[in-house]
Amino acid sequence: MLTGLVLRKRFFFLFGISALWFFSMPVVADSLMKMVEGNVKRVPVNSVGKADAIVVLSGMLRQVQGAPLGEWDDAADRFEGGIELYKAGKASLLIFTRGQTPWELNAVPEGELLAKRAVMLGVTETGIRLTERVGNTADEAVATWKLLGGRKKKSRINIILVTSAFHMPRAVLLFEEAGFKVVPYRVDYQTDDISRLTVLSYLPHGVSLEKSERALREVIGWAFYWVRGFFSRSFF
């Protein structure tokens, strides 16, 4: 759009408007999100087998003044899913990651707050483990491997991985690359099967634009790791 305005080229301006409208439509955003979430829907806890540990990925809290344990963001289902699995006896260890973005160095690592919340809900302190500080999913995979002593194990460590459905494919890839045998437990679905198409499905909406961006970011992540893996196999 800016290129069109600066160069006075109608094509670029209209292309920018069209792209913005396209990715802002609920019907497009939902389709993209369903693509990254996959067709598998949330499974009941009793259908999940036992594992060595339950790993809950960070990304569900906002830290604000007056809320010492933070306030829930969109992905609170990650925490609830992990607690539910632990209380159902699916593993003896519940692992939270000390997530901390590089631009929030003064913030308390998220896993520490989640651990306190878990204890308040009846999880024993001995059943909780925290990784070292991590900044992204790749860091979480490596830190969890170190925490569980992966190099010292003669067999692969089995984990139940809890994260948002749209984030699960990339997370599984990274944790398997780190050396784990992963059982995915998808939560925090962004789409449903009961919504009907209406005229509003084709009108731009800010939330839909955000959903499209989130889905496309995952696709870009898949592409990055695929390319990295391809070149690693081909040249190294």
trRosetta pair geometry for C-beta under 8 A, 3 or more apart (Angstrom, degrees):
i j d omega theta_ij theta_ji phi_ij phi_ji
1 4 5.7 -55 -152 34 30 113
1 5 6.5 27 152 -17 64 105
1 12 7.3 -180 -87 137 19 83
1 13 5.6 63 -136 -135 57 60
1 16 3.3 -150 -50 115 75 156
1 17 6.4 99 -95 -49 109 68
1 20 7.5 8 -43 -24 131 133
2 5 5.6 -55 -148 37 34 110
2 6 6.1 28 157 -16 69 108
2 16 7.7 140 5 -106 54 167
3 6 6.0 -57 -141 40 28 105
3 7 5.8 -3 169 10 66 115
3 9 6.9 -28 131 49 84 118
3 12 4.6 -91 96 165 103 149
3 13 7.9 -150 78 -62 67 60
3 16 7.6 155 40 -48 92 133
4 7 6.6 -66 -129 54 20 90
4 8 7.5 48 170 -126 53 8
4 9 5.0 -106 -129 72 64 75
4 10 6.6 68 -160 -121 115 12
4 11 7.1 -158 -110 71 110 45
4 12 3.5 -169 -70 89 88 92
4 13 2.8 -168 132 -50 155 75
4 14 7.3 152 -124 1 160 53
4 15 7.5 165 -58 37 131 88
4 16 6.2 -135 1 8 128 125
5 8 7.3 14 -174 -75 24 46
5 13 6.2 101 -49 -94 64 114
7 12 6.8 58 57 31 120 148
9 12 4.5 58 93 13 112 108
9 13 6.8 164 90 -11 60 88
10 13 5.7 -64 -150 41 35 111
10 14 5.9 27 159 -14 73 111
11 14 6.1 -63 -145 42 25 104
11 15 6.0 27 156 -22 64 110
12 15 5.6 -54 -143 36 29 114
12 16 6.4 31 157 -20 63 105
13 16 5.9 -56 -154 34 28 111
13 17 6.5 27 151 -16 63 106
14 17 5.6 -52 -146 38 35 112
14 18 6.1 37 154 -22 67 107
15 18 5.7 -56 -146 37 29 112
15 19 6.3 29 156 -19 65 106
16 19 5.9 -54 -145 35 29 109
16 20 6.3 28 157 -17 64 108
17 20 5.9 -59 -150 38 29 111
17 21 6.2 27 154 -17 65 109
18 21 5.7 -56 -147 39 30 111
18 22 6.0 35 154 -27 65 108
19 22 5.6 -51 -143 32 30 115
19 23 6.4 11 166 -2 65 108
20 23 6.7 -66 -146 45 24 95
20 24 6.0 18 157 -17 62 121
20 204 7.4 18 135 -123 81 141
20 209 7.6 -1 -166 -114 69 126
21 24 5.8 -72 -146 42 25 110
21 25 6.8 39 156 -41 64 97
21 204 5.4 -91 -133 -68 61 118
22 25 6.3 -50 -163 6 28 112
22 28 5.8 108 166 -76 66 172
23 28 6.0 -115 -116 113 33 138
23 29 7.0 85 -177 -73 57 83
23 208 7.6 169 146 130 52 90
23 209 5.8 75 119 -125 90 69
23 212 4.1 166 -173 134 94 166
23 213 7.6 82 163 -51 130 68
23 216 7.9 -20 -138 -31 131 138
24 28 7.9 45 52 55 26 124
24 29 7.6 -3 -159 -44 16 118
24 204 3.5 23 117 -143 131 89
24 205 5.9 159 171 39 85 43
24 206 7.3 -12 -143 -80 106 28
24 208 5.4 97 -173 87 43 108
24 209 4.3 -10 -102 -66 77 97
24 212 7.3 -90 -70 5 32 141
25 28 4.5 78 71 10 98 105
25 29 6.8 -175 87 -8 48 87
25 201 6.8 50 176 152 92 55
25 202 5.4 -7 -143 -141 122 39
25 203 7.0 122 -119 53 76 17
25 204 6.3 -57 -68 -89 56 50
25 205 7.6 84 -125 17 22 87
25 208 6.2 -113 96 142 15 152
26 29 5.6 -59 -139 42 32 110
26 30 5.9 30 164 -18 69 109
26 200 6.9 25 17 129 140 78
26 201 4.8 -99 72 -140 110 57
26 202 7.8 -76 41 -45 83 25
26 203 7.9 15 2 57 99 61
26 205 5.8 25 -53 29 91 134
26 208 4.6 -112 -82 -94 54 138
27 30 6.2 -53 -142 38 24 108
27 31 6.5 27 155 -20 59 109
27 197 6.4 40 -97 -120 119 102
27 201 4.3 69 -50 163 100 104
27 202 6.1 -3 6 -77 127 63
28 31 5.7 -58 -149 35 30 112
28 32 6.4 28 155 -16 66 106
28 208 7.3 88 64 170 84 119
28 212 6.4 15 117 -94 100 124
29 32 5.9 -56 -150 37 30 109
29 33 6.3 25 155 -16 65 110
29 205 8.0 -89 3 66 148 103
29 207 8.0 129 140 115 171 67
29 208 3.8 -156 -10 -164 152 82
29 209 7.2 -88 -83 -55 130 20
29 211 4.0 77 -179 85 120 116
29 212 4.5 -90 -106 -53 82 84
29 215 7.3 160 -159 5 61 134
30 33 5.7 -57 -144 40 31 110
30 34 6.2 33 157 -21 66 105
30 191 5.1 115 -153 -116 86 117
30 195 7.3 -121 -123 73 160 145
30 208 7.8 -50 -29 -131 74 100
30 211 7.4 13 -66 131 47 147
31 34 5.9 -52 -145 35 29 110
31 35 6.6 36 152 -26 60 104
32 35 5.6 -53 -156 28 32 117
32 36 6.9 15 155 -6 65 103
32 211 7.4 140 72 131 111 87
32 212 5.5 78 47 -126 155 67
32 215 3.9 129 136 107 105 156
32 216 6.7 -25 -176 -51 142 74
32 219 8.0 -77 -166 -30 100 131
33 36 6.2 -61 -151 42 35 99
33 37 5.9 29 155 -17 70 113
33 166 6.0 -57 -154 -94 80 128
33 190 4.7 -98 -174 89 144 123
33 191 5.0 154 102 -39 119 117
33 211 5.6 -42 -56 172 130 108
33 212 8.0 -93 -43 -86 89 41
33 214 7.4 29 -99 85 98 105
33 215 4.8 -115 -80 -76 56 129
34 37 5.7 -57 -134 43 31 109
34 191 5.1 -59 -70 56 84 169
35 215 6.9 84 58 -171 99 126
35 219 7.9 14 110 -76 122 115
36 166 4.7 48 109 -149 116 81
36 169 6.8 -125 -169 20 72 128
36 215 5.0 -173 3 -145 135 84
36 218 4.6 83 -147 90 146 144
36 219 6.6 -106 -83 -55 116 80
37 165 4.2 35 -141 131 95 115
37 166 5.0 -44 -74 -78 78 66
37 168 7.9 65 -140 29 51 111
37 186 7.4 109 -163 -170 84 142
37 189 6.3 74 -149 -135 146 82
37 190 6.8 -156 -63 37 135 90
37 191 6.3 -155 19 29 156 112
38 165 7.2 -132 38 177 89 101
38 168 7.7 -73 12 71 126 121
38 169 7.0 135 -39 -56 121 114
38 186 7.9 -131 54 -85 114 164
40 43 7.7 -29 173 -42 102 101
40 186 6.6 122 105 18 106 147
41 186 7.9 -136 -177 83 21 127
41 189 7.4 -1 -141 -81 73 152
42 165 7.8 -91 -67 -72 81 123
42 186 6.1 -127 -94 89 65 86
42 187 6.4 62 -112 -103 118 54
42 189 6.6 -108 -37 -29 107 123
43 47 5.1 -100 166 71 113 128
43 48 6.7 126 105 -58 121 89
43 185 7.4 -103 51 -133 101 71
43 186 7.9 85 6 41 85 86
44 47 5.0 90 68 0 83 104
44 48 8.0 -145 102 -14 50 85
45 48 5.8 -54 -163 19 44 115
45 84 5.3 -124 -81 141 146 108
45 85 5.9 -157 -139 -91 109 60
45 88 4.8 173 150 -35 128 166
45 90 7.2 -117 -175 -44 93 133
46 88 6.9 -135 -80 -160 59 139
48 85 6.5 -42 82 -125 153 105
48 88 7.8 89 59 97 110 142
48 90 5.6 3 106 -124 114 140
48 160 6.3 56 177 -121 133 136
48 183 6.6 121 -156 147 96 137
48 185 6.3 7 -105 -93 145 115
49 90 7.5 106 113 -147 27 95
49 183 6.6 -147 54 -107 92 160
50 89 7.4 -37 -105 130 108 76
50 90 5.5 -164 -113 -159 57 51
50 91 6.4 147 -165 -72 72 59
51 54 6.9 119 69 -68 119 60
51 90 6.4 19 22 155 85 88
51 91 4.9 -31 72 -80 77 116
51 158 4.2 -135 -144 125 85 98
51 159 5.5 114 160 -127 140 17
51 160 4.7 174 23 -28 148 85
51 183 6.0 -142 -66 22 137 128
52 91 6.3 31 106 -139 18 113
52 93 7.0 -3 146 35 63 118
52 148 7.1 89 126 -154 130 137
52 157 5.2 -88 51 -165 152 83
52 158 5.0 125 -1 61 93 73
52 159 6.3 -53 59 -75 88 61
53 91 5.1 131 -123 173 16 146
53 92 7.8 -57 -93 61 59 61
53 93 4.1 -35 -115 80 90 112
53 94 7.5 174 -165 -83 78 18
53 95 5.4 33 170 -13 125 118
53 129 7.5 -43 -141 37 132 131
53 144 8.0 -176 101 -171 145 110
53 148 6.3 -120 -7 -95 151 133
53 157 7.3 3 19 168 109 114
53 158 8.0 152 27 93 64 56
53 159 5.1 -24 71 -115 85 90
53 160 7.5 -148 103 29 44 72
54 82 5.4 144 142 -147 124 82
54 85 5.0 150 -116 102 147 130
54 86 5.7 -119 31 -67 151 85
54 90 6.3 78 -68 91 118 108
54 91 4.6 175 -28 45 84 135
54 93 6.9 -178 26 95 68 60
54 94 5.1 -14 65 -114 108 64
54 95 6.7 176 85 23 51 76
54 159 7.1 144 -106 -167 20 78
54 160 4.7 -21 -113 65 72 106
54 162 6.5 27 179 -14 93 119
55 95 4.7 -19 -108 70 67 115
55 97 7.6 47 -172 -42 92 100
55 140 7.9 128 171 161 122 108
55 144 5.6 22 -124 -132 138 150
55 159 5.0 17 -5 178 115 132
55 160 7.0 170 23 79 69 51
55 161 5.3 -18 67 -111 105 62
55 162 6.7 180 87 23 50 78
55 175 7.6 158 77 -121 155 144
56 78 5.5 125 -164 157 96 95
56 79 6.4 81 -177 -99 148 46
56 81 7.5 155 -112 77 106 89
56 82 3.8 -32 -72 -70 129 151
56 94 7.1 12 -5 -177 114 86
56 95 6.8 173 22 85 70 57
56 96 5.5 -21 67 -101 105 67
56 97 7.5 -148 88 2 59 83
56 114 7.0 -150 99 159 134 153
56 162 4.7 -20 -106 69 68 119
56 163 7.7 149 -157 -69 47 65
57 78 6.4 -87 60 -159 70 143
57 97 6.0 1 -134 17 48 131
57 99 7.6 75 176 -60 63 133
57 137 6.8 3 -145 -115 138 86
57 140 5.8 48 -125 178 92 166
57 161 7.4 31 -30 -173 106 87
57 162 6.8 -163 10 87 77 63
57 163 4.3 13 32 -91 128 110
57 167 7.4 -132 82 121 153 140
57 171 6.4 -91 -50 -129 156 143
58 61 7.9 -61 -162 21 85 96
58 96 7.3 83 -72 -178 84 81
58 97 4.8 -105 -23 76 103 100
58 98 7.6 -24 -57 117 144 7
58 99 2.7 -149 89 -13 166 144
58 110 4.3 118 -142 71 118 140
58 111 6.2 -79 -78 -53 113 80
58 114 7.7 -142 -107 -17 78 143
58 134 7.4 161 17 74 133 110
58 140 7.2 -161 15 -93 94 132
59 73 7.5 -91 152 72 55 137
59 75 5.4 18 110 54 88 154
59 78 7.3 75 65 6 85 162
59 99 6.4 -110 -46 178 63 171
59 110 7.5 133 -34 95 29 177
59 163 7.8 46 45 -144 127 96
59 164 7.6 -78 96 -12 130 117
59 167 7.9 124 70 -68 160 172
60 72 6.4 -23 159 -149 90 70
60 73 5.2 -162 -166 51 40 94
60 74 7.4 -115 -130 67 70 48
60 75 4.0 -110 -96 84 92 89
60 76 5.2 137 -176 -81 122 42
60 78 5.3 -151 -49 42 143 118
60 79 5.9 -152 92 -23 157 106
60 110 7.4 121 46 -174 69 138
60 114 7.9 75 62 -88 113 122
61 70 3.7 27 -175 149 120 150
61 71 6.9 130 -158 64 70 35
61 72 6.7 -52 -105 -107 60 35
61 73 6.1 -137 -71 -4 8 100
61 110 5.3 161 40 -136 121 105
61 113 5.9 133 -163 89 176 142
61 114 7.2 -141 -32 -60 136 90
62 70 6.1 151 71 -167 36 93
62 71 5.1 -25 63 63 93 90
62 72 7.8 2 18 87 85 11
62 73 5.4 112 -28 -64 91 101
63 67 7.4 -162 -151 83 45 100
63 70 4.9 -56 -89 -105 63 91
63 71 7.9 166 -91 18 20 74
63 107 5.3 156 32 -141 154 105
63 108 6.6 149 -109 34 148 89
63 113 7.7 -155 -90 -56 102 160
64 67 5.1 44 67 30 86 116
64 70 7.4 102 16 -139 70 49
64 71 5.8 -1 20 1 116 119
67 70 5.8 63 126 -140 111 6
67 71 5.0 2 153 -47 170 88
69 113 5.1 141 -157 -164 63 99
69 116 5.9 -132 -115 90 112 123
69 117 5.7 122 -177 -66 135 97
70 108 8.0 -131 -51 64 110 113
70 110 7.4 24 -47 -131 168 77
70 113 5.0 59 1 167 120 159
72 76 4.1 10 -159 -79 124 129
73 76 6.9 163 62 -46 46 81
74 188 6.9 93 135 -154 84 118
75 78 5.1 19 154 -9 98 114
75 163 7.9 -12 -168 -163 132 61
75 164 5.3 -77 -123 -62 115 114
75 187 7.9 103 -164 103 76 102
75 188 4.7 -1 -131 -111 71 157
76 79 5.8 -47 -168 33 58 110
76 80 6.4 51 140 -14 79 107
76 188 7.8 139 47 -90 43 108
77 80 5.4 -58 -142 46 41 111
77 81 5.7 46 158 -26 73 106
77 164 7.6 98 67 -98 110 70
77 187 3.9 -161 131 157 114 119
77 188 4.3 -180 52 -60 123 75
78 81 5.9 -56 -147 35 24 111
78 82 6.5 23 155 -17 60 107
78 162 5.4 131 -156 136 73 101
78 163 5.9 13 -116 -118 118 38
78 164 6.7 -56 -64 -48 108 68
78 187 5.8 173 -79 71 47 131
78 188 6.2 -15 -44 -27 80 128
79 82 5.9 -58 -152 35 30 110
79 83 6.4 26 154 -16 65 107
79 114 5.8 -141 -113 -141 115 110
79 117 6.9 -3 -171 100 140 139
79 118 7.7 -136 -165 -71 98 90
80 83 5.8 -55 -147 38 32 110
80 84 6.2 33 155 -21 65 108
80 187 7.5 170 68 -162 91 154
81 84 5.7 -55 -146 36 30 112
81 85 6.4 29 157 -18 65 106
81 162 4.8 173 101 -150 119 128
81 185 5.9 166 165 132 129 120
81 187 4.3 -129 -43 -55 147 149
82 85 5.9 -56 -149 36 30 109
82 86 6.3 28 155 -18 65 108
82 94 6.0 108 165 -154 107 108
82 96 7.8 102 148 -80 167 83
82 118 7.9 -56 108 -102 113 124
82 162 4.8 -154 -69 49 86 164
83 86 5.8 -57 -147 37 30 111
83 87 6.2 23 159 -14 67 109
83 94 7.6 44 -93 -138 47 151
83 118 6.2 -163 -94 -124 102 87
83 121 5.8 -11 -146 108 141 151
83 123 6.7 -111 -128 -48 86 125
84 87 6.1 -58 -144 40 27 106
84 88 6.3 24 155 -17 62 112
85 88 5.7 -63 -149 39 29 110
85 90 4.5 -57 -180 38 86 138
85 91 7.0 19 140 19 105 96
85 160 5.9 -154 -177 107 155 152
85 162 7.0 -150 4 -65 144 132
85 185 6.5 -38 -69 -126 142 175
86 89 7.8 51 172 -63 33 21
86 90 6.9 -82 -82 44 26 88
86 91 6.7 -56 -107 61 66 80
86 94 4.6 -13 -89 -73 140 124
86 118 7.9 35 49 -158 161 120
86 123 6.0 19 121 -111 148 117
86 127 6.9 115 -166 149 126 133
87 122 7.4 54 -99 90 115 120
87 123 7.7 -98 -65 -81 84 85
90 160 6.0 11 137 -15 129 157
91 94 7.2 137 88 -69 107 58
91 159 7.8 28 -98 -137 158 55
91 160 6.3 -151 -24 15 132 113
92 127 6.4 -120 169 -131 59 93
93 127 6.3 -164 -113 -170 38 62
93 128 7.7 131 -160 -108 65 15
93 129 5.6 4 -168 0 112 118
94 118 6.5 -176 111 -163 146 156
94 123 6.1 -48 33 -159 152 144
94 127 5.7 44 13 138 96 92
94 128 5.4 -33 72 -104 94 64
94 129 7.3 162 78 23 43 72
95 128 7.7 141 -93 -163 33 53
95 129 4.7 -25 -105 72 81 98
95 130 7.4 161 -156 -88 67 24
95 131 6.8 62 180 -39 108 91
95 144 6.2 96 143 -128 153 103
95 147 6.8 128 -136 107 132 151
95 148 7.9 -56 -76 -56 152 106
95 159 8.0 -43 31 -141 132 124
96 110 7.5 -128 168 112 112 79
96 111 3.5 153 127 -144 101 92
96 112 7.9 -171 104 -38 132 26
96 114 4.5 176 -135 84 151 127
96 115 5.5 -140 34 -57 143 84
96 118 7.5 -156 -39 -18 133 140
96 128 7.0 -4 6 -165 103 101
96 129 7.7 170 27 85 62 49
96 130 5.7 -21 71 -107 86 74
96 131 7.6 -133 101 8 44 84
97 110 7.4 23 88 72 69 101
97 111 5.1 -155 85 -64 23 129
97 130 7.6 129 -123 -159 17 63
97 131 4.7 -8 -126 33 66 127
97 134 5.3 -39 175 35 114 136
97 140 4.6 -22 -121 -127 160 103
97 143 6.5 105 -136 83 100 134
97 144 7.0 -59 -88 -60 104 99
98 109 3.5 3 -168 169 87 145
98 110 7.0 151 -155 47 34 62
98 111 4.3 -81 -76 32 48 123
98 112 6.5 41 -116 -29 91 87
98 130 5.7 67 -52 174 99 104
98 131 5.5 -138 9 77 87 74
98 132 6.2 -91 41 141 130 21
98 133 4.6 -75 110 -96 121 49
98 134 6.1 122 72 12 69 79
98 143 7.8 -115 36 162 90 158
99 109 6.3 137 56 -165 36 77
99 110 4.3 -11 57 30 97 120
99 111 6.4 119 7 -29 72 87
99 134 5.8 -41 -98 74 53 91
99 135 7.6 113 -152 -111 63 21
99 140 7.3 -8 -82 -81 91 113
100 104 6.3 -135 -169 85 75 95
100 105 7.2 77 161 -112 120 41
100 107 6.1 176 -135 79 94 102
100 109 4.7 -67 -47 -104 114 75
100 110 7.0 -174 -64 -7 63 80
100 133 5.2 -32 31 -158 124 104
100 134 7.2 122 29 62 72 42
100 135 6.6 -52 79 -91 61 65
101 104 4.8 61 62 21 92 104
101 107 7.8 36 39 39 80 139
101 135 6.2 90 -124 -146 37 82
102 105 7.1 0 -173 -60 39 90
102 135 5.7 27 -44 -133 85 135
104 107 4.1 5 154 0 108 127
108 112 5.5 -100 164 68 105 127
108 113 5.9 106 106 -45 123 104
109 112 5.1 88 75 -2 86 106
109 113 7.9 -171 96 -2 48 85
109 130 7.9 103 110 -175 131 125
109 133 5.5 -120 -97 -110 136 86
110 113 5.8 -62 -160 38 44 108
110 114 6.1 38 150 -18 76 109
111 114 5.4 -56 -143 40 36 112
111 115 6.1 43 156 -27 68 102
111 130 4.8 138 131 -137 130 98
111 131 6.7 156 -40 36 173 78
112 115 5.8 -47 -148 29 29 114
112 116 6.9 29 152 -16 59 102
112 130 6.6 40 -76 -126 64 152
113 116 5.9 -54 -155 34 35 110
113 117 6.6 34 149 -17 66 105
114 117 5.5 -54 -149 38 36 113
114 118 6.2 40 151 -25 67 104
115 118 5.6 -52 -148 32 32 114
115 119 6.6 34 153 -20 64 102
115 125 8.0 64 173 -129 106 72
115 128 5.0 119 -139 167 100 147
115 130 6.1 -51 -55 -68 143 114
116 119 5.8 -50 -150 33 33 111
116 120 6.7 36 151 -20 63 104
117 120 5.6 -54 -154 34 34 115
117 121 6.7 23 151 -12 65 108
118 121 5.8 -65 -153 41 34 106
118 123 4.1 -29 158 42 96 138
118 128 6.0 138 89 -92 142 133
119 122 7.9 153 -173 16 30 9
119 123 5.8 -84 -85 69 38 80
119 124 7.7 43 -120 -146 78 12
119 125 5.9 21 -104 -73 121 78
119 128 7.2 -69 -60 -17 89 150
123 127 5.7 -118 180 76 89 122
123 128 6.1 88 134 -56 121 108
124 127 4.6 89 65 2 87 106
124 128 7.5 -163 94 -10 50 88
125 128 5.9 -63 -154 32 39 110
129 147 5.9 129 153 170 129 130
130 147 7.9 -151 97 -124 29 143
131 134 6.1 13 108 -25 130 121
131 140 6.8 133 56 -141 168 60
131 143 3.8 81 -178 138 128 119
131 144 5.6 -60 -87 -71 131 58
131 146 7.7 97 -146 63 92 98
131 147 5.1 -95 -106 -46 73 140
132 143 5.0 -136 46 -139 85 117
132 146 7.2 -10 3 80 117 136
132 147 7.6 -163 -9 -65 76 100
134 139 3.7 162 -153 118 93 116
134 140 4.8 111 154 -71 164 62
134 143 5.1 -109 -70 -5 120 150
135 139 5.3 84 39 4 64 158
136 139 5.2 101 53 10 63 103
136 140 7.2 -114 109 -8 37 91
137 140 5.3 -50 -149 31 37 117
137 141 6.6 40 154 -22 66 99
137 167 7.4 -170 -86 -179 143 112
137 170 6.6 78 96 123 165 104
137 171 5.5 -112 -159 -103 133 77
137 174 5.4 127 133 42 103 165
138 141 5.9 -51 -154 30 33 111
138 142 6.7 24 153 -10 65 107
138 174 5.3 -124 -99 -147 59 134
139 142 6.0 -61 -149 42 33 106
139 143 5.8 30 157 -18 69 113
140 143 5.8 -58 -139 41 26 109
140 144 6.1 27 160 -20 64 109
140 174 7.8 70 67 117 89 135
141 144 6.1 -58 -148 35 25 109
141 145 6.5 27 153 -21 61 108
141 171 7.8 174 -66 -162 108 65
141 174 4.4 -147 -37 138 153 98
141 175 4.6 -147 -121 -90 108 57
141 177 7.0 42 152 66 155 89
141 178 4.0 -170 157 -33 105 144
141 180 7.5 -126 -154 4 91 123
142 145 5.6 -55 -152 34 32 115
142 146 6.5 30 152 -17 65 104
142 178 5.7 -150 -79 -120 49 123
143 146 5.7 -53 -150 36 33 111
143 147 6.2 37 151 -24 65 106
144 147 5.4 -51 -145 34 33 116
144 148 6.3 15 161 -4 66 109
144 159 7.4 34 156 -95 137 166
144 175 7.3 -13 65 -126 139 100
144 178 7.3 79 66 124 95 159
144 180 7.6 -5 108 -57 121 139
145 148 6.5 -67 -146 46 24 96
145 150 4.0 -32 -171 -7 83 146
145 151 7.9 76 156 -30 99 75
145 157 7.8 168 -123 37 65 139
145 178 4.6 -141 -50 164 137 117
145 179 5.7 89 -126 45 127 114
145 180 7.0 -125 -87 -46 91 96
146 149 7.6 29 180 -73 32 32
146 150 7.0 -53 -66 16 26 101
148 153 7.6 -3 132 -34 94 134
148 157 5.4 86 131 -137 144 166
149 152 4.4 -34 167 37 106 116
149 153 6.3 120 111 -35 85 90
150 153 5.8 -55 -152 21 36 115
150 157 6.0 -92 -108 -4 84 130
150 178 7.3 -107 -101 149 175 91
150 179 5.1 108 -176 88 137 142
150 180 7.7 -80 -111 -67 129 73
153 156 7.4 107 119 -108 130 11
153 157 5.8 118 39 -55 177 93
156 179 6.5 -157 -131 163 86 74
156 180 6.7 120 -180 -153 98 26
156 181 4.5 92 128 -26 128 105
157 179 7.2 57 27 118 96 93
157 180 5.5 -51 77 -120 89 76
157 181 6.9 -175 85 25 37 82
158 180 7.5 118 -117 -172 19 83
158 181 4.8 -33 -100 76 67 109
158 183 7.0 34 -177 -12 92 106
159 175 7.1 -100 64 174 133 138
159 180 5.2 -28 18 -166 115 134
159 181 7.3 145 20 74 65 57
159 182 6.0 -20 69 -112 88 62
159 183 7.0 -158 98 29 42 79
160 183 4.8 -35 -106 75 66 107
160 185 5.3 33 175 -18 100 123
161 168 7.4 133 110 -138 114 86
161 171 6.1 173 162 131 138 120
161 172 6.5 170 66 -88 155 71
161 175 5.9 -166 -88 17 145 170
161 180 7.9 109 -56 120 117 148
161 182 5.1 -5 -9 -156 127 106
161 183 6.9 162 14 72 75 48
161 184 5.5 -33 66 -110 102 54
161 185 6.5 172 78 23 45 78
162 185 4.8 -25 -94 74 74 111
162 187 6.4 16 -167 6 88 121
163 167 4.9 -89 142 90 120 117
163 168 5.6 164 77 -83 100 69
163 171 5.1 101 40 -14 156 171
163 186 7.6 -32 75 -119 58 52
163 187 7.3 -175 106 41 15 87
163 188 7.7 -62 157 35 43 125
164 167 4.4 72 65 16 92 109
164 168 7.0 -137 92 -35 45 81
164 186 7.5 21 160 -158 25 73
164 187 6.5 -72 -105 81 40 66
164 188 3.8 -62 -115 81 83 128
164 189 8.0 164 -165 -68 76 28
164 190 7.7 42 -178 -35 117 99
165 168 5.6 -35 -150 -4 33 121
165 186 4.0 60 -99 -173 80 116
165 187 6.8 -162 -41 60 81 18
165 188 6.3 -161 1 77 79 68
165 189 4.9 27 7 -94 144 67
165 190 7.2 -143 59 4 109 79
166 188 7.9 -81 16 106 87 98
166 190 5.9 6 -33 5 128 126
166 214 6.5 52 127 138 156 108
166 215 6.3 -94 -154 -99 131 70
166 218 5.8 -136 161 -43 91 160
167 170 6.2 -69 -170 49 55 104
167 171 5.5 53 141 -26 85 117
167 218 6.6 -133 -100 -104 48 122
168 171 5.5 -63 -139 42 31 111
168 172 5.9 33 165 -23 70 105
168 184 5.1 79 -168 -156 125 131
168 186 5.1 -55 -48 -97 155 95
169 172 6.0 -54 -147 33 26 110
169 173 6.6 30 154 -21 60 106
169 218 7.3 90 57 175 107 119
169 222 6.7 -4 117 -88 121 116
170 173 5.6 -52 -153 32 33 116
170 174 6.6 27 154 -16 65 107
170 218 5.9 -139 -22 -152 131 85
170 221 4.7 11 -118 120 146 132
170 222 6.1 -112 -85 -69 94 71
170 225 7.1 147 -141 3 86 145
171 174 5.9 -59 -150 38 32 107
171 175 6.2 22 158 -12 68 110
171 184 7.9 122 84 -117 108 104
172 175 6.0 -60 -141 42 29 104
172 176 6.0 26 161 -16 66 110
172 182 5.1 178 -139 104 82 154
172 184 5.5 -42 -78 -73 124 118
173 176 6.2 -61 -147 39 22 106
173 177 6.3 25 154 -21 61 111
173 222 7.7 136 -13 -119 162 71
173 225 5.9 103 135 126 143 158
174 177 5.5 -54 -147 36 30 115
174 178 6.5 32 152 -22 63 103
174 225 7.5 -105 -71 -114 81 152
175 178 5.5 -48 -149 31 36 114
175 180 4.7 -37 160 48 92 130
175 182 5.1 98 98 -77 124 134
176 179 7.8 143 -176 -1 31 8
176 180 6.1 -92 -92 67 39 74
176 181 7.6 52 -114 -106 82 29
176 182 5.6 -89 -63 1 87 121
186 189 7.2 63 145 -69 106 87
189 192 7.0 105 121 -74 123 65
190 211 6.1 158 169 -137 136 112
190 214 7.6 167 -89 92 168 141
191 195 7.8 -97 -166 18 74 129
192 195 5.8 108 72 -16 96 96
197 201 4.8 -70 -146 14 68 164
198 201 5.5 128 52 -13 54 96
199 202 6.4 -66 -169 38 45 101
199 203 6.9 43 141 -25 73 110
200 203 5.4 -57 -146 30 45 114
200 205 7.9 48 174 -52 89 130
204 208 7.3 -147 -162 62 48 124
204 209 7.3 28 -168 -50 91 108
205 208 4.2 80 71 6 97 110
205 209 7.1 -165 91 -11 51 82
206 209 5.6 -51 -151 31 36 113
206 210 6.6 35 152 -17 66 102
207 210 5.7 -54 -155 36 35 113
207 211 6.4 36 148 -20 67 105
208 211 5.4 -51 -146 36 36 113
208 212 6.3 40 153 -21 66 101
209 212 5.7 -50 -149 34 32 112
209 213 6.5 34 151 -20 63 105
210 213 5.6 -53 -150 35 33 113
210 214 6.4 34 152 -21 65 105
211 214 5.6 -52 -148 34 33 113
211 215 6.4 30 155 -16 65 106
212 215 5.9 -58 -149 39 31 108
212 216 6.1 26 156 -16 67 110
213 216 5.9 -58 -143 41 28 108
213 217 6.2 36 155 -27 63 106
214 217 5.8 -51 -150 29 28 115
214 218 7.0 28 152 -17 59 102
215 218 5.9 -55 -159 32 35 110
215 219 6.7 34 147 -18 67 104
216 219 5.4 -50 -149 35 39 114
216 220 6.3 42 151 -20 68 102
217 220 5.7 -51 -149 36 32 112
217 221 6.5 38 148 -23 63 103
218 221 5.3 -50 -150 33 35 116
218 222 6.6 39 151 -21 66 98
219 222 5.7 -47 -152 31 34 112
219 223 6.5 34 150 -18 64 105
220 223 5.6 -53 -149 37 33 113
220 224 6.3 38 152 -25 66 104
221 224 5.7 -52 -147 32 31 113
221 225 6.5 19 160 -9 65 106
222 225 6.3 -67 -152 42 28 101
222 226 6.1 28 154 -21 67 111
223 226 5.7 -57 -145 37 29 112
223 227 6.2 27 159 -17 66 107
224 227 6.0 -59 -150 38 26 107
224 228 6.2 25 154 -18 64 110
225 228 5.5 -50 -141 39 34 114
225 229 6.1 36 157 -19 65 107
226 229 5.8 -58 -148 40 27 109
226 230 6.2 32 152 -24 64 106
227 230 5.5 -51 -145 33 31 114
227 231 6.4 22 160 -11 65 106
228 231 6.3 -61 -149 40 27 103
228 232 6.2 29 153 -23 64 110
229 232 5.5 -54 -143 35 31 114
229 233 6.3 26 159 -16 66 106
230 233 6.1 -62 -153 38 27 105
230 234 6.0 15 156 -15 65 117
231 234 5.6 -60 -136 43 32 109
231 235 5.7 -18 -179 20 70 115
231 236 7.6 53 135 -3 68 103
232 235 7.4 -75 -124 51 14 77
232 236 5.2 -47 -157 43 55 121
233 236 7.7 -24 -51 50 9 78
